Amino acid sequence: MKRWNAVLLVLCGCAFFVGGCAQTQEAMKTDTGKGVAIGAATGALAGAIIGHQSGHKGAGAAIGAAAGAAVGGAIGYKMDQQKKELEQIPNTTVEQKEDRLVVTMSNAILFDVNSTALKPASQSTLVQMADVMVRYPDSDIIVAGHTDSTGSEKYNQDLSERRATAVRNYLITKGVGAGRITAIGFGETMPVASNDTASGREQNRRVEVEIKPRPEAAS
C-alpha cells in the first residue's frame, strides 16, 4: 500500500510540475512571467534534489516549482517596475536578458573622446539611474565599459576600465551602496556592431549597467 501511495504521489507531482511548466511557458511572454518561469525552474531543480534525498522525487520537484514560481513572480514583478522606471531616463536603452536588466548608455553621452571625465550633461542621466537603484536595493550591479577597435588593444582595455570605474564611483556618490557595484572593462572584445563603419564604432563605444536581483528581492 505504501508503495502505491508513493507511486501516486510521484505521478501527481509530475503532473503538477508539467502543468506548471506549460503555464510558465505562456507566462514567459511578459517580464513578470520570465521571473515566474526562472523561479519555477530553479525551484524545481532544488526541490528535485531534496525530493531525491527524501525518496519523493516528483513531489519534491513540484513543491520546489511552486515555491520557486512564487518567489520568481515577486522578483519578476519588481523587475517589471524597475524596468519601466529605467526606461523613462533619457539617453538610455533598457533590455531584460533572462534574469537581469541591462541598461546601455552611449559613450558619446557620457565622455568626450579619449576622456574618462563624465560630461556634465551625463550626470543628470546617472542621477536618475542612481535614484532607481537606491529604491530597489536588493540587486547586484555590474558596470561594464566597452570601446571600439580604434587604437591599441591595451589602450582600449585600460580606457574601458577607467570609464566603468568613473560611472561606478559617480553612482556611489549618489547613494548606491559601494558593495553592490562592480566595475569591469572589456575593451574592444565585445562589439555589438561592425568596427568598419563610423556608426558601428559609435555603437561599440558604450557603458552597460547590468542589474541582477537577489533572491531577497521577493520580500
N, C-alpha and C positions, 0 to 999 in steps of 0.2 A: 504493500500500500504506500509506504514511504517512497518507494522508487517511482510509482506512478505520479505521486504528488510532485516529486522533483521534476519529472518529465514535463508535467503540465505547467509548472512554474517556469521552466526554461522556455517552453513554447509560447506562453503568454508574454514572457519578457521579450522574446524575439519579435513577436507580432507588434508589441508596443514600440519597440525600437525601430522596426521597419516603417511603421506608420509615422513615427516622429521624423524619420529621415525624409519621407515624402513631403511632410509639412514644411520641414526646414528648407528643402529644395525650392518650394514655392516661395517661402519667405525670403530667400536669397535675393529676390528682385528688389528688395529695399535695403537700405543701410542697416536699419534695426534688425532686419531678417538675417543679414550677414552675421551680426553679433549672435543671434539665436543659433544659427547653424554652426558657427565656430564653437560656441559654448557647448552645444549638444554633442558635437564630435569629440571635443576634449573630455567632456564629462563621461561620455560613453566609453572612451578608452580607459579612463581612470576606474570607472565602475566595472568594466570587464576584468581588469586586473584584480580588483577587490573581490568580484564575484568568483573568479577562478580560484582565489585563495580560500574562499568560503564554501566552494562547491556549488554555487548558484550563478553560473556564468551568464545566462540570459537575463536573469533578474538584475544582476549587478550592472550589466550594460544599460538596461532600460532605466533603472533608477539613476544611474550616472548621467544618462542622456537627458532625463527630465530635469535633474538638478542643474546640469550644465546649461541647458536651454534657458532656464530661469535666470541664471547669472548672466549668460550671454545676452539675453534680451535686455536686461537692465543696462549692461555696458553698451550694447548697440544703440539703445535709446539716447544715452548720454553722448555717444559718438555722433549720432544724428544732429543733436542740438549744437554740439561744438562745431561740427562741420558747417552748419547753417550760419553760425556766428562768424566763423573764419571767412566764409565766402563773401561777407559784407565788407571785408577790408580791401581797399583799393590796391592795385598793383600786385595781386597775388592770384594764384590758381590753387584750388584745393581738390585733391582726389582721395578716395578711400581705396586702399590697397589691402585686401584681406583684413587683417586685424589692426590696421593703423591708418592714420591720416597723414597725407603728405602735402605740405604747403610749399609751393615753389615761388621764388622771387628772382627776377632777373637781376644780374649784377649791374646792369645799366641803371636800375632804380637805387641800388644800394651803394655802389662805389664808382669813383672815377677810374679811368684806365690806369692800371698798374698801382692802384692805391688800395690800402686796407682801412682807410678812414671812412666811416659811414657818412654819406651825404646828409645834410640837414633835412632834406625832403623825405628821406627814407625813414627817419626816426619816428615820424608820425605813424607810418605803417607798423613799425616794430612795437610802438607803444600800444597800439590796438591789439596786436597779437599777444603781447605780454598780458594784457588785461584779460583776454580769454583764457590764457594758460593759468593765470592765478585763480580764476573762478572754477577751473576744472583741474584740481591739484593732483588727482590720482592717476598720473601718467608719467612715463619716461619720455624724454625728448632728445633727439639727435639732430644737431645742426651740421649739415654736410655741404662743404664747399666744392664747386666744380669749375673747371676752366675749359677753354678751347685748346687747340693744339699749337697755337702760336707761341713761339718761344721754346726754351728747353724744357724737357720733362721735369728736371729738378726744380727749375724756377716755378713752373706751374703747380707742382706739388706744394711747394712752400707757400705760394700765394693763396692757394685754396685753403690751406690750413689756417693761415693768418686771418683770412676773411671769415671763415667759420667761427674762429675764436672771437673776432670782433662782434659778430652777431650774438654769440652766446653771452659775452660779457655785457652787452647792452641790455639784453633781456633780463639778466640778473639784476642790473641796476634798477629795473622797473618792477622788481618784486618777485620774479620767478626764482624758485629755490635752486641754488647752485648744484645741489646734489641730484637734481632731476635732469640736468642738461649735460650732454657730451658733445664736444666739437670734434669734427673729423674732416680731413681734406682728402679728396680723391683725385686732385689734379685733372689731367686730361683723359683719365682712364675710363670714364663712364659717359660718353657723349650720348645725347638724345637726338642729334641731327648730324648731318654731314659737316665736317670742318672745311669742305672745299668751297663753301659759299659764305658770304657775309652774314646772311640771315641764319644759316646753320650755326656758325660760330657764336652768334649772339644768343641763340637758344642754349648752347652748351655752357656759356658763362652764366652761372646761376648758383643760388643757395637754396637747398631743400631742407625743410624742417619736418622731421618725422615725429609724430605724436602717437605713442602706443599706450593705451590704457592698461593699468594694472588690475588684477582681479578685484581688489578692494574698491574699484570704481563702481561696482554694482551696488555698494551700500549707500 
